[in-house]
Amino acid sequence: MYSCIIVDDQPEAVSLLADHVGKISRLSLKLATTSSVEALNYLDREKTDIVFADIQMPDATGLDMVESIRQRWGSNMPVIVFTTGYNEYAIDGYEYGVFDYLLKPVSFKRFKQSVDRIVAYLDKCSGNMTKPDFLFLDVNGEKMRIGFSDIIYIEGARNYIIIRTPEKKLITYCSMTSIQGILPLDQFLRVHKSYIIAIDKIRSIRGNRITVKVKELQTIPIGVTYRMDVMRRLNLV
């Protein structure tokens, strides 16, 4: 069974999709809301497989939501399906990498066609992919195995990243976006455009600084645009 949420500022649209979800045994509805802010807050706390989202909403549009989810989750983001009453948004949706686009009012036949494709895709992914607790990175021409539990933080340095472990600093050619997409969402948190931190290595937070323990205490800045996400993920708001 795959979990899903529905977000649409029109209550009747939420109700219709919720009714459709209830007819499909492979889906479990975890949240049905008219608030995109509430949906984003939920996605900060819970792993969700599928998001059905309207495009035009007052707090944050569906396109805004996709950008926010991608920033937080990278390649671990859920399957996104846009729903809207305006077919001119279809191209925008596909350019954002969404899985499908449903035109309102969404018939059950069309909804089930979409869900059948999504379930087949997720079944294939779960059957062929296991999630390791390590990664391999090219360090000085050598493929080095790095356990996720050994990483304290990652720092971006232009086209390179610096991975800090308890014993050393490892430098490799990689972007912050790429490494964020590899790291497990539940273990790591991006706190700044140049920093990703292992959540279990956080010692304290004071103002806009996070303290971690390496061989000595070290502070890392929290970026202005990341602060609210950090506070939500750490249940501080």
ABEGO torsion letter per residue (X at the ends): XBBBBBBBABAAAAAAAAAAAAABAABBBABBBABAAAAAAAAAABBBABBBBBABBAABBAAAAAAAAAAAAEAABBBBBBBBABAAAAAAAAAAGBABBBBOBBBAAAAAAAAAAAAAAAAAAAAABBBBABBBBBBGGBBBBBBAAABABBBBBEABBBBBBAABBBBBBBBAAAAAAABBAAABBBABAABBBBAAABABBBEABBBBBBABBBBBBBBAAAAAAAAAAAGAX
